[in-house]
Amino acid sequence: MKKNVLKSGLLALALTLLTSAVDATNPTTNDSNKREFILSVLDQSKPNQYVPAAFFLHFEHKLGAKAVQDHINFFRATNMDIVKVQYEVVVPRLEIKTPDDWKKVPVYGEEFFEPQLAVIEDLARELKGEALVLPTVYSPVSLLHQTVGDGFVELVKKDPEAVRPALENITLSIENYLRAARRRGADGFYVSSQGGDTKTFGTTPIFKNVIRPYDKRVSEVANEIAPFNILHICDYGSSYVSIDDYADYPASIINPPIHLENGSVDLKHVQEVFKRPVFGGLDRLGVLVTGTLEEAKKEVDKVMENAPANFILGADCTVPSDTDYDRLRAIIDYVHSWRYNH
């Protein structure tokens, strides 16, 4: 209890110092640190005038020195406000055919994640003085899907209780990655939650009873070891009926999907339910990448006119890898000063 109180006190002090450092005039014209701008969004006593922005994509080089340089080039070219480190380590495929086979899934130690940790460490060394370094964290469902391949969902549905040993071990593996990444320079994490969408387990009790405890535990560990985390409610597989059930996941900022089964996500509703700032607003496959730049800016206008008070512009997931960097730069620069010009 004392530890949590101390942590909250230190974070509050940091926010006070950082937000006071942000220029009261339009800060897009000065050299203020991007870390300050992102952390200032957490102060929900007032809207953030400077609107940070970030978009993510998978790079040509997945790991190693070239991957580090790809991340740096993207960060510099787009003027985005977060250094988000793409996760690219794939767990080995195992033959999982029967319920008993789930016991084959091991706990992967820190050494397994070393190629990814090396990228994080190098990026932290190069860019941590300018912006928050936030590695991506894949969910237990995602890593088990990599383990099994096709037929994963059907196999889980056949005997959900049998999956628990595999979920436990893969969650411990993710925890090893989280703790090691924090030691190597991560400021926090971009935590992807999966499994509650309609085409996996969201329409059955499996997500709530079997998947969710492990899925949520990843967020809890990230929250325990790092002061800043983004919860990404990922609809890569399919859409959700509702995302309100994720409101008790600990995180600093919520990155929701754009669409639900029966309509669109209301960003102000997300801030009200989750009681935290929101990151997102744009469809990763929509006008952002398919329309003209002017059409994309008009879409930004629509988002900003209905955005919650504490907001970071972004997409609902990674944009296509061939998205033009100059285009993203123009959109990011546009939204940085949006609230000063509208």
C-alpha positions as CSV (number, residue, x, y, z in Angstrom):
1,M,0.0,0.0,0.0
2,K,2.8,2.4,1.0
3,K,4.6,1.5,-2.2
4,N,1.6,2.4,-4.3
5,V,1.0,5.7,-2.5
6,L,4.7,6.6,-3.0
7,K,4.5,5.7,-6.7
8,S,1.3,7.8,-7.1
9,G,2.9,10.7,-5.3
10,L,6.1,10.7,-7.4
11,L,4.0,10.5,-10.6
12,A,1.9,13.4,-9.5
13,L,5.0,15.5,-8.7
14,A,6.5,14.6,-12.1
15,L,3.4,15.6,-13.8
16,T,3.3,18.9,-12.0
17,L,6.9,19.7,-12.9
18,L,6.5,18.6,-16.5
19,T,3.2,20.3,-17.2
20,S,4.5,23.6,-15.7
21,A,7.4,23.4,-18.1
22,V,5.2,23.4,-21.2
23,D,5.1,26.9,-22.8
24,A,1.7,28.6,-22.3
25,T,1.9,29.9,-25.8
26,N,1.8,27.6,-28.8
27,P,4.5,25.1,-28.0
28,T,4.7,23.7,-31.5
29,T,7.1,26.5,-32.3
30,N,9.6,25.9,-29.5
31,D,11.9,23.1,-28.5
32,S,9.9,21.6,-25.6
33,N,10.6,17.9,-24.9
34,K,8.0,15.5,-26.4
35,R,8.1,13.6,-23.1
36,E,6.6,16.7,-21.4
37,F,3.8,17.0,-23.9
38,I,2.8,13.3,-23.6
39,L,2.8,13.4,-19.8
40,S,0.9,16.6,-19.7
41,V,-2.1,14.8,-21.3
42,L,-2.4,12.8,-18.1
43,D,-3.5,16.0,-16.2
44,Q,-7.2,15.7,-16.6
45,S,-8.0,18.9,-14.8
46,K,-7.7,20.7,-18.1
47,P,-7.7,19.9,-21.8
48,N,-4.3,19.5,-23.4
49,Q,-3.8,22.4,-25.9
50,Y,-0.9,20.8,-27.7
51,V,-2.3,17.6,-29.2
52,P,0.4,14.9,-29.5
53,A,0.2,12.4,-32.3
54,A,1.7,9.0,-33.2
55,F,1.2,6.4,-35.9
56,F,2.8,3.0,-36.0
57,L,3.8,0.6,-38.7
58,H,6.0,-2.5,-39.2
59,F,9.4,-1.8,-40.7
60,E,11.3,-3.6,-43.4
61,H,14.0,-4.7,-40.9
62,K,12.5,-6.5,-37.9
63,L,15.5,-6.8,-35.5
64,G,19.1,-5.8,-35.3
65,A,20.9,-2.5,-36.0
66,K,18.9,-1.8,-39.2
67,A,15.6,-2.1,-37.3
68,V,16.9,0.4,-34.8
69,Q,17.7,2.8,-37.6
70,D,14.3,2.2,-39.2
71,H,12.6,3.3,-35.9
72,I,14.9,6.4,-35.7
73,N,14.3,7.4,-39.3
74,F,10.5,7.1,-38.8
75,F,10.5,9.1,-35.6
76,R,12.6,11.9,-37.1
77,A,10.7,12.0,-40.4
78,T,7.2,12.1,-39.0
79,N,7.8,14.3,-35.9
80,M,5.6,12.0,-33.9
81,D,5.6,12.2,-30.1
82,I,6.2,8.6,-29.0
83,V,9.0,6.2,-29.8
84,K,6.9,3.0,-30.1
85,V,9.0,-0.1,-30.5
86,Q,7.5,-2.7,-32.7
87,Y,7.5,-6.2,-31.3
88,E,8.9,-8.7,-33.8
89,V,10.0,-11.8,-31.9
90,V,7.9,-14.9,-32.8
91,V,7.5,-17.8,-30.5
92,P,8.2,-21.3,-32.0
93,R,5.5,-23.3,-33.5
94,L,4.5,-26.4,-31.4
95,E,2.4,-29.3,-32.3
96,I,-0.8,-28.8,-30.2
97,K,-3.4,-31.3,-31.2
98,T,-4.9,-32.5,-28.0
99,P,-5.8,-30.7,-24.7
100,D,-2.9,-32.4,-23.0
101,D,-0.5,-30.8,-25.5
102,W,-1.0,-27.4,-24.0
103,K,1.5,-28.5,-21.3
104,K,4.2,-28.4,-24.0
105,V,4.2,-24.6,-23.9
106,P,7.3,-23.5,-21.9
107,V,8.1,-20.3,-20.0
108,Y,10.4,-18.3,-22.2
109,G,13.1,-16.5,-20.3
110,E,14.8,-13.1,-20.9
111,E,17.4,-14.6,-23.2
112,F,14.6,-15.7,-25.7
113,F,13.6,-12.0,-26.1
114,E,17.2,-10.7,-26.4
115,P,17.0,-9.6,-30.0
116,Q,14.0,-7.5,-29.1
117,L,15.6,-6.2,-25.9
118,A,18.7,-5.1,-27.8
119,V,16.5,-3.0,-30.1
120,I,14.8,-1.4,-27.1
121,E,18.1,-0.7,-25.4
122,D,19.6,1.0,-28.4
123,L,16.5,3.1,-29.0
124,A,16.4,4.1,-25.4
125,R,20.0,5.2,-25.6
126,E,19.4,7.2,-28.7
127,L,16.0,8.7,-28.2
128,K,14.9,8.5,-24.5
129,G,16.1,12.1,-23.9
130,E,13.5,13.3,-26.5
131,A,10.4,11.1,-26.1
132,L,8.9,8.2,-24.2
133,V,10.2,4.8,-25.4
134,L,7.2,2.4,-25.3
135,P,7.8,-1.2,-26.6
136,T,4.8,-3.1,-27.9
137,V,3.6,-6.0,-25.8
138,Y,1.7,-8.8,-27.5
139,S,-1.1,-10.5,-25.6
140,P,-1.1,-14.1,-24.3
141,V,-3.7,-14.9,-26.9
142,S,-1.5,-13.5,-29.7
143,L,1.5,-15.5,-28.6
144,L,-0.5,-18.7,-28.2
145,H,-1.9,-18.2,-31.6
146,Q,1.6,-18.0,-33.0
147,T,2.4,-21.2,-31.1
148,V,-0.5,-23.2,-32.6
149,G,-1.2,-21.5,-36.0
150,D,-4.5,-22.3,-37.8
151,G,-7.1,-24.0,-35.7
152,F,-6.1,-22.1,-32.5
153,V,-9.6,-20.8,-31.7
154,E,-11.3,-24.1,-32.4
155,L,-8.8,-26.0,-30.2
156,V,-9.3,-23.6,-27.3
157,K,-13.1,-23.9,-27.6
158,K,-12.9,-27.7,-27.5
159,D,-11.5,-27.7,-23.9
160,P,-10.9,-24.2,-22.5
161,E,-9.8,-25.3,-19.1
162,A,-7.0,-27.4,-20.6
163,V,-5.4,-24.2,-21.9
164,R,-4.7,-22.7,-18.5
165,P,-1.2,-24.2,-18.1
166,A,-0.2,-22.7,-21.5
167,L,-1.8,-19.3,-20.6
168,E,0.1,-19.3,-17.3
169,N,3.5,-20.1,-18.9
170,I,3.1,-17.7,-21.8
171,T,2.0,-14.9,-19.4
172,L,5.1,-15.6,-17.3
173,S,7.1,-15.3,-20.5
174,I,5.6,-11.9,-21.3
175,E,6.3,-10.8,-17.7
176,N,9.9,-11.8,-18.2
177,Y,10.0,-9.6,-21.3
178,L,8.3,-6.7,-19.5
179,R,10.7,-6.7,-16.6
180,A,13.8,-7.0,-18.9
181,A,12.6,-4.3,-21.2
182,R,12.1,-1.9,-18.3
183,R,15.7,-2.6,-17.2
184,R,16.9,-2.0,-20.7
185,G,15.4,1.5,-20.9
186,A,11.6,1.3,-21.6
187,D,9.6,4.1,-20.1
188,G,6.4,2.1,-20.3
189,F,4.6,-0.2,-22.7
190,Y,2.0,-0.3,-25.4
191,V,0.0,-3.3,-24.2
192,S,-2.2,-5.1,-26.7
193,S,-5.3,-6.8,-25.3
194,Q,-6.9,-9.5,-27.5
195,G,-9.4,-12.3,-27.2
196,G,-12.5,-10.4,-26.4
197,D,-13.6,-9.8,-30.0
198,T,-16.5,-11.6,-31.5
199,K,-14.6,-14.0,-33.8
200,T,-12.4,-15.4,-31.1
201,F,-13.9,-15.8,-27.6
202,G,-15.9,-12.6,-26.9
203,T,-19.3,-14.1,-27.5
204,T,-18.6,-17.0,-25.2
205,P,-17.8,-17.2,-21.4
206,I,-14.2,-18.3,-22.4
207,F,-12.8,-14.8,-22.6
208,K,-14.2,-13.8,-19.2
209,N,-13.5,-17.0,-17.3
210,V,-10.3,-18.3,-18.9
211,I,-8.5,-15.7,-21.1
212,R,-9.3,-12.4,-19.4
213,P,-7.4,-13.1,-16.1
214,Y,-4.1,-13.6,-17.9
215,D,-4.8,-10.8,-20.4
216,K,-5.4,-8.4,-17.6
217,R,-2.4,-9.6,-15.7
218,V,-0.1,-8.3,-18.4
219,S,-1.5,-4.8,-17.9
220,E,-1.2,-5.2,-14.1
221,V,2.5,-6.1,-14.3
222,A,3.2,-3.3,-16.8
223,N,1.5,-0.9,-14.4
224,E,3.4,-2.3,-11.5
225,I,6.9,-1.7,-13.0
226,A,6.4,1.4,-15.3
227,P,4.7,4.8,-14.7
228,F,3.2,5.1,-18.2
229,N,1.4,2.6,-20.3
230,I,-1.1,2.6,-23.2
231,L,-3.8,-0.1,-23.3
232,H,-4.4,-1.0,-26.9
233,I,-7.8,-2.8,-27.3
234,C,-6.9,-4.6,-30.5
235,D,-9.6,-5.5,-33.0
236,Y,-7.2,-6.9,-35.6
237,G,-9.2,-10.2,-35.7
238,S,-12.7,-8.8,-35.6
239,S,-14.8,-6.2,-33.8
240,Y,-16.2,-6.0,-30.3
241,V,-19.8,-5.8,-29.0
242,S,-18.5,-3.4,-26.2
243,I,-15.1,-2.4,-24.8
244,D,-16.5,-1.3,-21.4
245,D,-15.4,-4.5,-19.8
246,Y,-11.8,-3.4,-20.1
247,A,-12.3,-0.4,-17.9
248,D,-10.7,-2.1,-14.9
249,Y,-7.4,-2.8,-16.8
250,P,-4.8,-0.5,-15.4
251,A,-3.2,1.8,-17.9
252,S,-2.4,5.5,-18.3
253,I,-4.1,6.0,-21.7
254,I,-6.7,4.0,-23.7
255,N,-6.3,3.2,-27.4
256,P,-9.7,1.9,-28.4
257,P,-10.9,0.5,-31.8
258,I,-12.8,2.7,-34.1
259,H,-15.8,0.4,-34.8
260,L,-18.0,-1.8,-32.7
261,E,-20.4,-4.5,-33.9
262,N,-23.2,-2.1,-34.0
263,G,-21.7,1.3,-34.6
264,S,-18.7,3.5,-33.9
265,V,-16.7,4.0,-30.7
266,D,-17.5,7.3,-29.0
267,L,-14.2,8.7,-27.8
268,K,-15.7,10.9,-25.2
269,H,-17.6,7.9,-23.9
270,V,-14.3,6.0,-23.6
271,Q,-12.8,8.8,-21.5
272,E,-15.9,8.9,-19.3
273,V,-16.0,5.1,-18.7
274,F,-12.3,4.5,-18.4
275,K,-11.6,7.8,-16.6
276,R,-8.4,8.2,-18.6
277,P,-7.2,10.1,-21.6
278,V,-7.7,8.6,-25.1
279,F,-5.3,7.9,-27.9
280,G,-6.6,7.2,-31.4
281,G,-9.5,8.4,-33.5
282,L,-8.5,7.5,-37.0
283,D,-9.2,4.3,-39.0
284,R,-5.8,2.7,-39.9
285,L,-7.2,1.7,-43.3
286,G,-9.4,4.7,-43.9
287,V,-9.0,8.2,-45.3
288,L,-5.8,8.5,-43.3
289,V,-4.1,6.4,-46.0
290,T,-6.5,6.1,-48.9
291,G,-7.6,9.7,-49.4
292,T,-5.8,12.9,-50.4
293,L,-4.0,14.9,-47.7
294,E,-6.8,17.4,-47.6
295,E,-9.3,14.7,-47.1
296,A,-7.2,13.3,-44.3
297,K,-7.0,16.7,-42.6
298,K,-10.8,17.0,-42.9
299,E,-11.1,13.6,-41.1
300,V,-8.7,15.0,-38.4
301,D,-11.0,18.0,-38.1
302,K,-14.0,15.6,-37.5
303,V,-12.1,13.6,-34.9
304,M,-10.9,16.7,-33.1
305,E,-14.3,18.4,-33.0
306,N,-15.6,15.4,-31.1
307,A,-12.4,14.4,-29.2
308,P,-12.3,14.2,-25.4
309,A,-10.5,16.9,-23.5
310,N,-7.4,14.8,-22.9
311,F,-6.4,13.3,-26.2
312,I,-3.6,12.0,-28.4
313,L,-4.3,11.6,-32.1
314,G,-3.5,8.2,-33.7
315,A,-5.0,5.2,-35.4
316,D,-6.7,2.1,-34.1
317,C,-3.8,-0.1,-35.0
318,T,-0.7,-0.1,-37.2
319,V,-1.0,1.6,-40.6
320,P,0.1,-0.1,-43.8
321,S,3.9,-0.4,-44.0
322,D,4.1,1.5,-47.3
323,T,2.3,4.6,-45.8
324,D,4.2,7.7,-46.9
325,Y,6.2,9.3,-44.1
326,D,5.7,12.9,-45.4
327,R,2.0,12.4,-45.4
328,L,2.1,11.3,-41.7
329,R,4.3,14.2,-40.9
330,A,1.8,16.7,-42.5
331,I,-1.0,15.2,-40.4
332,I,1.0,15.2,-37.2
333,D,2.1,18.8,-37.7
334,Y,-1.5,19.8,-38.4
335,V,-2.9,18.3,-35.3
336,H,-0.1,19.6,-33.0
337,S,-1.5,23.1,-33.3
338,W,-5.1,22.2,-34.0
339,R,-6.5,23.5,-30.7
340,Y,-4.6,26.7,-31.1
341,N,-6.0,27.4,-34.5
342,H,-9.6,26.3,-34.1
